[in-house]
């Protein structure tokens, strides 16, 4: 791998980590909702709807017009607040469903589902910067209420 490709890959992983870190409140809300609904071993899917890879994934699940409307609303909100964020879709699915669906989209993540689950956190798949990475969200990273 060339140093240029390595730098590109490193930047993508950093963007994927940043997306998750910037969305911790949403991540824990989706994880908690999945547990309340009886989802076994929830895996968080966190997808940047404005990403070249993320947009078609979410559009396929929710419909293109839903995604386009959400992006337009988010962009207007960002401009009004002077923020630089993206439109994020989050959902939590069972480990079994993630094990089947994620490798279809990202074959390089298939090995993640062969590892033992962490007792100190939950698995999250972060999609942005043209790819995806698997991260463990430590329970201690839960944002405090206040």
N, CA, C and O atoms as a GROMACS GRO file, in nm:
protein
  584
    1UNK      N    1   0.084  -0.117   0.000
    1UNK     CA    2   0.000   0.000   0.000
    1UNK      C    3   0.090   0.124   0.000
    1UNK      O    4   0.185   0.134   0.077
    2UNK      N    5   0.058   0.217  -0.086
    2UNK     CA    6   0.137   0.339  -0.095
    2UNK      C    7   0.108   0.428   0.025
    2UNK      O    8   0.006   0.415   0.092
    3UNK      N    9   0.200   0.519   0.052
    3UNK     CA   10   0.180   0.611   0.165
    3UNK      C   11   0.061   0.703   0.139
    3UNK      O   12  -0.007   0.744   0.233
    4UNK      N   13   0.034   0.734   0.013
    4UNK     CA   14  -0.081   0.817  -0.021
    4UNK      C   15  -0.212   0.743   0.010
    4UNK      O   16  -0.306   0.801   0.064
    5UNK      N   17  -0.217   0.614  -0.026
    5UNK     CA   18  -0.336   0.533   0.002
    5UNK      C   19  -0.353   0.516   0.153
    5UNK      O   20  -0.466   0.522   0.203
    6UNK      N   21  -0.243   0.496   0.225
    6UNK     CA   22  -0.250   0.482   0.370
    6UNK      C   23  -0.304   0.609   0.434
    6UNK      O   24  -0.386   0.602   0.526
    7UNK      N   25  -0.261   0.724   0.385
    7UNK     CA   26  -0.310   0.852   0.438
    7UNK      C   27  -0.459   0.868   0.412
    7UNK      O   28  -0.533   0.917   0.497
    8UNK      N   29  -0.505   0.825   0.294
    8UNK     CA   30  -0.647   0.831   0.260
    8UNK      C   31  -0.727   0.739   0.350
    8UNK      O   32  -0.833   0.778   0.401
    9UNK      N   33  -0.678   0.617   0.370
    9UNK     CA   34  -0.745   0.522   0.458
    9UNK      C   35  -0.751   0.573   0.602
    9UNK      O   36  -0.853   0.561   0.669
   10UNK      N   37  -0.641   0.630   0.649
   10UNK     CA   38  -0.636   0.685   0.785
   10UNK      C   39  -0.737   0.799   0.801
   10UNK      O   40  -0.804   0.808   0.904
   11UNK      N   41  -0.747   0.885   0.700
   11UNK     CA   42  -0.842   0.996   0.705
   11UNK      C   43  -0.985   0.944   0.708
   11UNK      O   44  -1.070   1.000   0.778
   12UNK      N   45  -1.013   0.838   0.633
   12UNK     CA   46  -1.148   0.780   0.632
   12UNK      C   47  -1.183   0.723   0.768
   12UNK      O   48  -1.293   0.747   0.819
   13UNK      N   49  -1.092   0.649   0.828
   13UNK     CA   50  -1.118   0.590   0.960
   13UNK      C   51  -1.137   0.701   1.064
   13UNK      O   52  -1.224   0.689   1.151
   14UNK      N   53  -1.059   0.806   1.055
   14UNK     CA   54  -1.076   0.919   1.147
   14UNK      C   55  -1.214   0.981   1.130
   14UNK      O   56  -1.279   1.013   1.229
   15UNK      N   57  -1.258   0.998   1.007
   15UNK     CA   58  -1.391   1.054   0.981
   15UNK      C   59  -1.500   0.963   1.036
   15UNK      O   60  -1.600   1.010   1.090
   16UNK      N   61  -1.482   0.832   1.022
   16UNK     CA   62  -1.580   0.735   1.073
   16UNK      C   63  -1.585   0.739   1.225
   16UNK      O   64  -1.693   0.732   1.284
   17UNK      N   65  -1.470   0.750   1.289
   17UNK     CA   66  -1.465   0.762   1.436
   17UNK      C   67  -1.529   0.893   1.480
   17UNK      O   68  -1.605   0.896   1.577
   18UNK      N   69  -1.498   1.001   1.410
   18UNK     CA   70  -1.555   1.131   1.445
   18UNK      C   71  -1.707   1.132   1.433
   18UNK      O   72  -1.776   1.190   1.516
   19UNK      N   73  -1.759   1.067   1.328
   19UNK     CA   74  -1.904   1.060   1.310
   19UNK      C   75  -1.968   0.995   1.433
   19UNK      O   76  -2.070   1.043   1.483
   20UNK      N   77  -1.910   0.887   1.479
   20UNK     CA   78  -1.963   0.818   1.597
   20UNK      C   79  -1.949   0.905   1.722
   20UNK      O   80  -2.044   0.919   1.799
   21UNK      N   81  -1.833   0.962   1.743
   21UNK     CA   82  -1.811   1.045   1.862
   21UNK      C   83  -1.905   1.164   1.865
   21UNK      O   84  -1.953   1.204   1.971
   22UNK      N   85  -1.931   1.222   1.748
   22UNK     CA   86  -2.022   1.337   1.740
   22UNK      C   87  -2.168   1.297   1.756
   22UNK      O   88  -2.254   1.383   1.774
   23UNK      N   89  -2.196   1.168   1.749
   23UNK     CA   90  -2.334   1.118   1.753
   23UNK      C   91  -2.359   1.026   1.872
   23UNK      O   92  -2.449   0.942   1.866
   24UNK      N   93  -2.281   1.039   1.978
   24UNK     CA   94  -2.295   0.947   2.091
   24UNK      C   95  -2.434   0.949   2.154
   24UNK      O   96  -2.487   0.844   2.190
   25UNK      N   97  -2.492   1.066   2.167
   25UNK     CA   98  -2.626   1.074   2.226
   25UNK      C   99  -2.726   0.994   2.142
   25UNK      O  100  -2.806   0.918   2.196
   26UNK      N  101  -2.721   1.012   2.011
   26UNK     CA  102  -2.806   0.938   1.919
   26UNK      C  103  -2.775   0.788   1.925
   26UNK      O  104  -2.866   0.706   1.924
   27UNK      N  105  -2.648   0.754   1.931
   27UNK     CA  106  -2.606   0.613   1.935
   27UNK      C  107  -2.664   0.543   2.057
   27UNK      O  108  -2.720   0.433   2.045
   28UNK      N  109  -2.652   0.604   2.174
   28UNK     CA  110  -2.705   0.542   2.295
   28UNK      C  111  -2.858   0.539   2.294
   28UNK      O  112  -2.917   0.444   2.345
   29UNK      N  113  -2.921   0.641   2.238
   29UNK     CA  114  -3.068   0.641   2.230
   29UNK      C  115  -3.116   0.524   2.144
   29UNK      O  116  -3.212   0.456   2.181
   30UNK      N  117  -3.052   0.500   2.031
   30UNK     CA  118  -3.091   0.389   1.943
   30UNK      C  119  -3.060   0.254   2.008
   30UNK      O  120  -3.140   0.161   1.998
   31UNK      N  121  -2.947   0.245   2.074
   31UNK     CA  122  -2.910   0.121   2.143
   31UNK      C  123  -3.012   0.090   2.253
   31UNK      O  124  -3.060  -0.023   2.264
   32UNK      N  125  -3.045   0.190   2.334
   32UNK     CA  126  -3.143   0.171   2.442
   32UNK      C  127  -3.280   0.132   2.387
   32UNK      O  128  -3.346   0.044   2.441
   33UNK      N  129  -3.322   0.198   2.279
   33UNK     CA  130  -3.452   0.167   2.218
   33UNK      C  131  -3.455   0.023   2.168
   33UNK      O  132  -3.556  -0.046   2.182
   34UNK      N  133  -3.344  -0.022   2.110
   34UNK     CA  134  -3.337  -0.160   2.062
   34UNK      C  135  -3.349  -0.259   2.178
   34UNK      O  136  -3.420  -0.359   2.167
   35UNK      N  137  -3.281  -0.231   2.288
   35UNK     CA  138  -3.292  -0.318   2.406
   35UNK      C  139  -3.436  -0.323   2.457
   35UNK      O  140  -3.486  -0.429   2.492
   36UNK      N  141  -3.501  -0.206   2.461
   36UNK     CA  142  -3.640  -0.199   2.508
   36UNK      C  143  -3.733  -0.279   2.417
   36UNK      O  144  -3.835  -0.332   2.463
   37UNK      N  145  -3.698  -0.289   2.289
   37UNK     CA  146  -3.779  -0.365   2.193
   37UNK      C  147  -3.741  -0.512   2.190
   37UNK      O  148  -3.797  -0.589   2.112
   38UNK      N  149  -3.647  -0.552   2.274
   38UNK     CA  150  -3.608  -0.692   2.283
   38UNK      C  151  -3.509  -0.738   2.179
   38UNK      O  152  -3.495  -0.858   2.156
   39UNK      N  153  -3.439  -0.645   2.115
   39UNK     CA  154  -3.338  -0.682   2.016
   39UNK      C  155  -3.221  -0.750   2.088
   39UNK      O  156  -3.170  -0.699   2.188
   40UNK      N  157  -3.181  -0.864   2.037
   40UNK     CA  158  -3.072  -0.941   2.097
   40UNK      C  159  -2.938  -0.889   2.045
   40UNK      O  160  -2.917  -0.881   1.924
   41UNK      N  161  -2.849  -0.854   2.137
   41UNK     CA  162  -2.715  -0.803   2.103
   41UNK      C  163  -2.722  -0.694   1.996
   41UNK      O  164  -2.676  -0.714   1.884
   42UNK      N  165  -2.779  -0.579   2.029
   42UNK     CA  166  -2.792  -0.473   1.929
   42UNK      C  167  -2.657  -0.428   1.873
   42UNK      O  168  -2.558  -0.414   1.945
   43UNK      N  169  -2.657  -0.408   1.743
   43UNK     CA  170  -2.543  -0.350   1.672
   43UNK      C  171  -2.593  -0.219   1.613
   43UNK      O  172  -2.695  -0.217   1.543
   44UNK      N  173  -2.523  -0.111   1.639
   44UNK     CA  174  -2.563   0.020   1.590
   44UNK      C  175  -2.512   0.040   1.448
   44UNK      O  176  -2.395   0.014   1.419
   45UNK      N  177  -2.600   0.086   1.361
   45UNK     CA  178  -2.560   0.128   1.227
   45UNK      C  179  -2.575   0.278   1.223
   45UNK      O  180  -2.686   0.331   1.238
   46UNK      N  181  -2.465   0.348   1.203
   46UNK     CA  182  -2.462   0.494   1.201
   46UNK      C  183  -2.416   0.535   1.062
   46UNK      O  184  -2.302   0.508   1.024
   47UNK      N  185  -2.504   0.600   0.986
   47UNK     CA  186  -2.476   0.624   0.845
   47UNK      C  187  -2.488   0.771   0.811
   47UNK      O  188  -2.589   0.835   0.843
   48UNK      N  189  -2.386   0.824   0.747
   48UNK     CA  190  -2.385   0.960   0.697
   48UNK      C  191  -2.468   0.963   0.568
   48UNK      O  192  -2.427   0.909   0.466
   49UNK      N  193  -2.584   1.027   0.574
   49UNK     CA  194  -2.675   1.031   0.459
   49UNK      C  195  -2.623   1.117   0.345
   49UNK      O  196  -2.674   1.109   0.233
   50UNK      N  197  -2.524   1.199   0.371
   50UNK     CA  198  -2.468   1.286   0.267
   50UNK      C  199  -2.343   1.226   0.204
   50UNK      O  200  -2.280   1.288   0.119
   51UNK      N  201  -2.307   1.106   0.245
   51UNK     CA  202  -2.190   1.036   0.194
   51UNK      C  203  -2.224   0.961   0.065
   51UNK      O  204  -2.337   0.917   0.047
   52UNK      N  205  -2.126   0.946  -0.022
   52UNK     CA  206  -2.146   0.877  -0.150
   52UNK      C  207  -2.187   0.731  -0.131
   52UNK      O  208  -2.255   0.675  -0.217
   53UNK      N  209  -2.146   0.669  -0.022
   53UNK     CA  210  -2.183   0.530   0.007
   53UNK      C  211  -2.308   0.527   0.096
   53UNK      O  212  -2.398   0.446   0.074
   54UNK      N  213  -2.313   0.614   0.194
   54UNK     CA  214  -2.424   0.613   0.289
   54UNK      C  215  -2.558   0.652   0.230
   54UNK      O  216  -2.660   0.591   0.262
   55UNK      N  217  -2.559   0.753   0.144
   55UNK     CA  218  -2.686   0.801   0.086
   55UNK      C  219  -2.763   0.689   0.015
   55UNK      O  220  -2.882   0.673   0.043
   56UNK      N  221  -2.701   0.612  -0.075
   56UNK     CA  222  -2.779   0.506  -0.141
   56UNK      C  223  -2.824   0.395  -0.046
   56UNK      O  224  -2.928   0.333  -0.068
   57UNK      N  225  -2.746   0.369   0.058
   57UNK     CA  226  -2.786   0.266   0.155
   57UNK      C  227  -2.914   0.309   0.225
   57UNK      O  228  -3.012   0.235   0.228
   58UNK      N  229  -2.912   0.428   0.282
   58UNK     CA  230  -3.029   0.477   0.356
   58UNK      C  231  -3.147   0.500   0.261
   58UNK      O  232  -3.261   0.472   0.298
   59UNK      N  233  -3.121   0.549   0.141
   59UNK     CA  234  -3.229   0.568   0.043
   59UNK      C  235  -3.296   0.436   0.009
   59UNK      O  236  -3.417   0.430  -0.009
   60UNK      N  237  -3.217   0.330   0.001
   60UNK     CA  238  -3.273   0.197  -0.026
   60UNK      C  239  -3.361   0.147   0.086
   60UNK      O  240  -3.457   0.073   0.061
   61UNK      N  241  -3.331   0.185   0.209
   61UNK     CA  242  -3.409   0.140   0.324
   61UNK      C  243  -3.532   0.227   0.347
   61UNK      O  244  -3.640   0.176   0.378
   62UNK      N  245  -3.515   0.361   0.332
   62UNK     CA  246  -3.622   0.454   0.369
   62UNK      C  247  -3.693   0.517   0.251
   62UNK      O  248  -3.804   0.569   0.265
   63UNK      N  249  -3.630   0.513   0.134
   63UNK     CA  250  -3.683   0.582   0.017
   63UNK      C  251  -3.606   0.710  -0.007
   63UNK      O  252  -3.574   0.783   0.087
   64UNK      N  253  -3.578   0.737  -0.133
   64UNK     CA  254  -3.497   0.852  -0.170
   64UNK      C  255  -3.555   0.985  -0.127
   64UNK      O  256  -3.481   1.073  -0.084
   65UNK      N  257  -3.687   1.002  -0.139
   65UNK     CA  258  -3.746   1.131  -0.104
   65UNK      C  259  -3.736   1.159   0.045
   65UNK      O  260  -3.718   1.274   0.085
   66UNK      N  261  -3.747   1.057   0.127
   66UNK     CA  262  -3.733   1.074   0.272
   66UNK      C  263  -3.592   1.124   0.306
   66UNK      O  264  -3.575   1.216   0.386
   67UNK      N  265  -3.493   1.063   0.243
   67UNK     CA  266  -3.354   1.100   0.268
   67UNK      C  267  -3.327   1.241   0.216
   67UNK      O  268  -3.264   1.321   0.285
   68UNK      N  269  -3.372   1.271   0.096
   68UNK     CA  270  -3.350   1.404   0.039
   68UNK      C  271  -3.416   1.512   0.124
   68UNK      O  272  -3.358   1.619   0.145
   69UNK      N  273  -3.537   1.486   0.174
   69UNK     CA  274  -3.605   1.582   0.261
   69UNK      C  275  -3.528   1.602   0.391
   69UNK      O  276  -3.514   1.715   0.439
   70UNK      N  277  -3.477   1.494   0.449
   70UNK     CA  278  -3.400   1.503   0.573
   70UNK      C  279  -3.271   1.582   0.552
   70UNK      O  280  -3.233   1.664   0.636
   71UNK      N  281  -3.205   1.558   0.440
   71UNK     CA  282  -3.082   1.632   0.409
   71UNK      C  283  -3.111   1.780   0.392
   71UNK      O  284  -3.039   1.864   0.446
   72UNK      N  285  -3.216   1.814   0.318
   72UNK     CA  286  -3.251   1.955   0.297
   72UNK      C  287  -3.283   2.023   0.430
   72UNK      O  288  -3.241   2.136   0.453
   73UNK      N  289  -3.358   1.954   0.515
   73UNK     CA  290  -3.392   2.010   0.646
   73UNK      C  291  -3.267   2.030   0.731
   73UNK      O  292  -3.252   2.134   0.796
   74UNK      N  293  -3.177   1.932   0.731
   74UNK     CA  294  -3.053   1.941   0.809
   74UNK      C  295  -2.965   2.054   0.757
   74UNK      O  296  -2.905   2.128   0.836
   75UNK      N  297  -2.955   2.067   0.624
   75UNK     CA  298  -2.872   2.173   0.567
   75UNK      C  299  -2.925   2.311   0.604
   75UNK      O  300  -2.847   2.400   0.636
   76UNK      N  301  -3.056   2.329   0.601
   76UNK     CA  302  -3.115   2.457   0.640
   76UNK      C  303  -3.087   2.487   0.787
   76UNK      O  304  -3.056   2.600   0.823
   77UNK      N  305  -3.098   2.386   0.870
   77UNK     CA  306  -3.072   2.401   1.013
   77UNK      C  307  -2.925   2.436   1.038
   77UNK      O  308  -2.895   2.522   1.122
   78UNK      N  309  -2.836   2.371   0.965
   78UNK     CA  310  -2.691   2.398   0.979
   78UNK      C  311  -2.659   2.541   0.941
   78UNK      O  312  -2.586   2.610   1.012
   79UNK      N  313  -2.715   2.585   0.828
   79UNK     CA  314  -2.688   2.721   0.781
   79UNK      C  315  -2.737   2.823   0.882
   79UNK      O  316  -2.668   2.922   0.910
   80UNK      N  317  -2.855   2.801   0.938
   80UNK     CA  318  -2.911   2.894   1.036
   80UNK      C  319  -2.827   2.899   1.163
   80UNK      O  320  -2.813   3.004   1.224
   81UNK      N  321  -2.770   2.786   1.201
   81UNK     CA  322  -2.692   2.779   1.325
   81UNK      C  323  -2.543   2.801   1.301
   81UNK      O  324  -2.466   2.811   1.397
   82UNK      N  325  -2.502   2.809   1.175
   82UNK     CA  326  -2.360   2.825   1.145
   82UNK      C  327  -2.278   2.703   1.181
   82UNK      O  328  -2.161   2.715   1.216
   83UNK      N  329  -2.339   2.585   1.172
   83UNK     CA  330  -2.271   2.460   1.207
   83UNK      C  331  -2.221   2.388   1.083
   83UNK      O  332  -2.264   2.416   0.971
   84UNK      N  333  -2.131   2.295   1.105
   84UNK     CA  334  -2.078   2.211   0.998
   84UNK      C  335  -2.094   2.065   1.039
   84UNK      O  336  -1.998   2.001   1.081
   85UNK      N  337  -2.216   2.014   1.026
   85UNK     CA  338  -2.242   1.875   1.060
   85UNK      C  339  -2.305   1.808   0.938
   85UNK      O  340  -2.320   1.870   0.833
   86UNK      N  341  -2.340   1.683   0.952
   86UNK     CA  342  -2.398   1.610   0.841
   86UNK      C  343  -2.531   1.549   0.884
   86UNK      O  344  -2.565   1.551   1.002
   87UNK      N  345  -2.603   1.496   0.790
   87UNK     CA  346  -2.730   1.430   0.817
   87UNK      C  347  -2.700   1.284   0.850
   87UNK      O  348  -2.642   1.212   0.769
   88UNK      N  349  -2.740   1.241   0.969
   88UNK     CA  350  -2.705   1.108   1.018
   88UNK      C  351  -2.831   1.024   1.036
   88UNK      O  352  -2.931   1.070   1.091
   89UNK      N  353  -2.824   0.900   0.989
   89UNK     CA  354  -2.929   0.801   1.013
   89UNK      C  355  -2.870   0.697   1.107
   89UNK      O  356  -2.759   0.649   1.086
   90UNK      N  357  -2.946   0.664   1.211
   90UNK     CA  358  -2.899   0.561   1.305
   90UNK      C  359  -3.011   0.462   1.331
   90UNK      O  360  -3.128   0.500   1.342
   91UNK      N  361  -2.974   0.338   1.342
   91UNK     CA  362  -3.066   0.232   1.381
   91UNK      C  363  -2.984   0.122   1.446
   91UNK      O  364  -2.865   0.108   1.420
   92UNK      N  365  -3.049   0.045   1.529
   92UNK     CA  366  -2.982  -0.070   1.590
   92UNK      C  367  -3.056  -0.195   1.546
   92UNK      O  368  -3.179  -0.201   1.552
   93UNK      N  369  -2.981  -0.294   1.505
   93UNK     CA  370  -3.036  -0.422   1.461
   93UNK      C  371  -2.970  -0.532   1.543
   93UNK      O  372  -2.869  -0.510   1.610
   94UNK      N  373  -3.028  -0.651   1.538
   94UNK     CA  374  -2.969  -0.762   1.612
   94UNK      C  375  -2.833  -0.798   1.554
   94UNK      O  376  -2.805  -0.772   1.437
   95UNK      N  377  -2.750  -0.858   1.636
   95UNK     CA  378  -2.618  -0.902   1.591
   95UNK      C  379  -2.633  -0.996   1.472
   95UNK      O  380  -2.556  -0.987   1.376
   96UNK      N  381  -2.729  -1.084   1.477
   96UNK     CA  382  -2.751  -1.180   1.368
   96UNK      C  383  -2.787  -1.109   1.238
   96UNK      O  384  -2.734  -1.142   1.132
   97UNK      N  385  -2.877  -1.011   1.246
   97UNK     CA  386  -2.914  -0.935   1.125
   97UNK      C  387  -2.794  -0.858   1.071
   97UNK      O  388  -2.771  -0.856   0.950
   98UNK      N  389  -2.718  -0.795   1.159
   98UNK     CA  390  -2.599  -0.722   1.116
   98UNK      C  391  -2.498  -0.816   1.053
   98UNK      O  392  -2.435  -0.782   0.952
   99UNK      N  393  -2.481  -0.935   1.111
   99UNK     CA  394  -2.386  -1.033   1.058
   99UNK      C  395  -2.423  -1.073   0.916
   99UNK      O  396  -2.336  -1.104   0.835
  100UNK      N  397  -2.552  -1.073   0.885
  100UNK     CA  398  -2.596  -1.108   0.750
  100UNK      C  399  -2.590  -0.989   0.655
  100UNK      O  400  -2.550  -1.005   0.540
  101UNK      N  401  -2.630  -0.870   0.701
  101UNK     CA  402  -2.645  -0.755   0.612
  101UNK      C  403  -2.516  -0.678   0.586
  101UNK      O  404  -2.488  -0.639   0.473
  102UNK      N  405  -2.438  -0.656   0.690
  102UNK     CA  406  -2.320  -0.569   0.676
  102UNK      C  407  -2.217  -0.626   0.580
  102UNK      O  408  -2.168  -0.551   0.495
  103UNK      N  409  -2.181  -0.754   0.588
  103UNK     CA  410  -2.082  -0.806   0.492
  103UNK      C  411  -2.128  -0.802   0.346
  103UNK      O  412  -2.044  -0.802   0.256
  104UNK      N  413  -2.258  -0.797   0.322
  104UNK     CA  414  -2.307  -0.780   0.185
  104UNK      C  415  -2.267  -0.643   0.132
  104UNK      O  416  -2.235  -0.629   0.014
  105UNK      N  417  -2.269  -0.544   0.219
  105UNK     CA  418  -2.234  -0.407   0.181
  105UNK      C  419  -2.084  -0.380   0.193
  105UNK      O  420  -2.025  -0.310   0.110
  106UNK      N  421  -2.025  -0.436   0.297
  106UNK     CA  422  -1.884  -0.412   0.328
  106UNK      C  423  -1.817  -0.544   0.361
  106UNK      O  424  -1.802  -0.578   0.478
  107UNK      N  425  -1.776  -0.621   0.259
  107UNK     CA  426  -1.718  -0.754   0.283
  107UNK      C  427  -1.600  -0.752   0.379
  107UNK      O  428  -1.577  -0.849   0.451
  108UNK      N  429  -1.524  -0.643   0.380
  108UNK     CA  430  -1.407  -0.634   0.466
  108UNK      C  431  -1.442  -0.628   0.614
  108UNK      O  432  -1.352  -0.637   0.699
  109UNK      N  433  -1.569  -0.614   0.648
  109UNK     CA  434  -1.611  -0.613   0.788
  109UNK      C  435  -1.663  -0.748   0.836
  109UNK      O  436  -1.703  -0.762   0.951
  110UNK      N  437  -1.664  -0.848   0.750
  110UNK     CA  438  -1.723  -0.978   0.787
  110UNK      C  439  -1.653  -1.040   0.908
  110UNK      O  440  -1.719  -1.104   0.990
  111UNK      N  441  -1.523  -1.024   0.920
  111UNK     CA  442  -1.449  -1.085   1.032
  111UNK      C  443  -1.490  -1.028   1.167
  111UNK      O  444  -1.475  -1.095   1.269
  112UNK      N  445  -1.542  -0.907   1.168
  112UNK     CA  446  -1.585  -0.843   1.293
  112UNK      C  447  -1.692  -0.928   1.363
  112UNK      O  448  -1.697  -0.932   1.486
  113UNK      N  449  -1.774  -0.993   1.285
  113UNK     CA  450  -1.886  -1.067   1.342
  113UNK      C  451  -1.846  -1.206   1.391
  113UNK      O  452  -1.929  -1.280   1.444
  114UNK      N  453  -1.720  -1.240   1.374
  114UNK     CA  454  -1.668  -1.366   1.426
  114UNK      C  455  -1.603  -1.347   1.564
  114UNK      O  456  -1.573  -1.444   1.633
  115UNK      N  457  -1.582  -1.222   1.603
  115UNK     CA  458  -1.519  -1.190   1.731
  115UNK      C  459  -1.621  -1.198   1.844
  115UNK      O  460  -1.741  -1.183   1.822
  116UNK      N  461  -1.572  -1.221   1.965
  116UNK     CA  462  -1.660  -1.220   2.082
  116UNK      C  463  -1.705  -1.078   2.111
  116UNK      O  464  -1.630  -0.982   2.090
  117UNK      N  465  -1.827  -1.066   2.158
  117UNK     CA  466  -1.879  -0.935   2.194
  117UNK      C  467  -1.810  -0.882   2.318
  117UNK      O  468  -1.771  -0.958   2.407
  118UNK      N  469  -1.796  -0.752   2.323
  118UNK     CA  470  -1.738  -0.687   2.440
  118UNK      C  471  -1.842  -0.683   2.551
  118UNK      O  472  -1.960  -0.658   2.527
  119UNK      N  473  -1.798  -0.706   2.672
  119UNK     CA  474  -1.888  -0.694   2.787
  119UNK      C  475  -1.895  -0.548   2.833
  119UNK      O  476  -1.980  -0.513   2.915
  120UNK      N  477  -1.806  -0.465   2.781
  120UNK     CA  478  -1.796  -0.327   2.826
  120UNK      C  479  -1.847  -0.225   2.725
  120UNK      O  480  -1.825  -0.105   2.741
  121UNK      N  481  -1.915  -0.272   2.621
  121UNK     CA  482  -1.965  -0.181   2.519
  121UNK      C  483  -2.043  -0.255   2.413
  121UNK      O  484  -2.067  -0.375   2.424
  122UNK      N  485  -2.083  -0.182   2.310
  122UNK     CA  486  -2.157  -0.243   2.201
  122UNK      C  487  -2.092  -0.209   2.067
  122UNK      O  488  -2.019  -0.110   2.055
  123UNK      N  489  -2.120  -0.292   1.969
  123UNK     CA  490  -2.062  -0.277   1.836
  123UNK      C  491  -2.138  -0.172   1.757
  123UNK      O  492  -2.261  -0.168   1.758
  124UNK      N  493  -2.063  -0.086   1.689
  124UNK     CA  494  -2.121   0.015   1.601
  124UNK      C  495  -2.050   0.009   1.467
  124UNK      O  496  -1.928  -0.007   1.460
  125UNK      N  497  -2.128   0.022   1.361
  125UNK     CA  498  -2.074   0.032   1.226
  125UNK      C  499  -2.096   0.176   1.182
  125UNK      O  500  -2.210   0.221   1.173
  126UNK      N  501  -1.989   0.247   1.154
  126UNK     CA  502  -1.995   0.387   1.115
  126UNK      C  503  -1.964   0.398   0.966
  126UNK      O  504  -1.859   0.353   0.920
  127UNK      N  505  -2.058   0.458   0.892
  127UNK     CA  506  -2.044   0.468   0.746
  127UNK      C  507  -2.033   0.615   0.707
  127UNK      O  508  -2.128   0.692   0.723
  128UNK      N  509  -1.916   0.653   0.656
  128UNK     CA  510  -1.891   0.786   0.602
  128UNK      C  511  -1.757   0.781   0.530
  128UNK      O  512  -1.686   0.681   0.537
  129UNK      N  513  -1.723   0.888   0.463
  129UNK     CA  514  -1.593   0.899   0.394
  129UNK      C  515  -1.572   0.785   0.295
  129UNK      O  516  -1.460   0.738   0.275
  130UNK      N  517  -1.681   0.740   0.233
  130UNK     CA  518  -1.671   0.640   0.128
  130UNK      C  519  -1.649   0.498   0.175
  130UNK      O  520  -1.610   0.413   0.095
  131UNK      N  521  -1.672   0.470   0.303
  131UNK     CA  522  -1.651   0.334   0.354
  131UNK      C  523  -1.711   0.318   0.492
  131UNK      O  524  -1.792   0.400   0.536
  132UNK      N  525  -1.671   0.212   0.559
  132UNK     CA  526  -1.726   0.182   0.691
  132UNK      C  527  -1.618   0.123   0.780
  132UNK      O  528  -1.521   0.064   0.732
  133UNK      N  529  -1.637   0.140   0.909
  133UNK     CA  530  -1.550   0.072   1.005
  133UNK      C  531  -1.635   0.027   1.122
  133UNK      O  532  -1.743   0.081   1.147
  134UNK      N  533  -1.585  -0.073   1.191
  134UNK     CA  534  -1.652  -0.126   1.309
  134UNK      C  535  -1.580  -0.074   1.432
  134UNK      O  536  -1.457  -0.079   1.440
  135UNK      N  537  -1.656  -0.025   1.527
  135UNK     CA  538  -1.601   0.032   1.649
  135UNK      C  539  -1.680  -0.021   1.769
  135UNK      O  540  -1.799  -0.050   1.757
  136UNK      N  541  -1.614  -0.033   1.881
  136UNK     CA  542  -1.684  -0.067   2.005
  136UNK      C  543  -1.712   0.062   2.080
  136UNK      O  544  -1.621   0.142   2.105
  137UNK      N  545  -1.837   0.083   2.115
  137UNK     CA  546  -1.877   0.200   2.192
  137UNK      C  547  -1.877   0.159   2.339
  137UNK      O  548  -1.962   0.081   2.380
  138UNK      N  549  -1.783   0.211   2.418
  138UNK     CA  550  -1.780   0.173   2.560
  138UNK      C  551  -1.901   0.231   2.633
  138UNK      O  552  -1.941   0.345   2.609
  139UNK      N  553  -1.958   0.151   2.721
  139UNK     CA  554  -2.074   0.198   2.797
  139UNK      C  555  -2.040   0.324   2.876
  139UNK      O  556  -2.127   0.408   2.899
  140UNK      N  557  -1.916   0.337   2.918
  140UNK     CA  558  -1.875   0.455   2.996
  140UNK      C  559  -1.873   0.583   2.911
  140UNK      O  560  -1.857   0.692   2.966
  141UNK      N  561  -1.889   0.571   2.779
  141UNK     CA  562  -1.892   0.689   2.692
  141UNK      C  563  -2.031   0.752   2.685
  141UNK      O  564  -2.050   0.853   2.617
  142UNK      N  565  -2.127   0.692   2.756
  142UNK     CA  566  -2.264   0.745   2.753
  142UNK      C  567  -2.263   0.890   2.799
  142UNK      O  568  -2.210   0.921   2.906
  143UNK      N  569  -2.321   0.980   2.718
  143UNK     CA  570  -2.327   1.121   2.761
  143UNK      C  571  -2.411   1.134   2.887
  143UNK      O  572  -2.510   1.064   2.905
  144UNK      N  573  -2.370   1.225   2.974
  144UNK     CA  574  -2.444   1.246   3.099
  144UNK      C  575  -2.564   1.335   3.070
  144UNK      O  576  -2.566   1.410   2.972
  145UNK      N  577  -2.663   1.326   3.155
  145UNK     CA  578  -2.786   1.406   3.140
  145UNK      C  579  -2.770   1.541   3.209
  145UNK      O  580  -2.826   1.563   3.316
  146UNK      N  581  -2.696   1.628   3.150
  146UNK     CA  582  -2.692   1.759   3.212
  146UNK      C  583  -2.557   1.807   3.220
  146UNK      O  584  -2.533   1.917   3.270
   0.00000   0.00000   0.00000
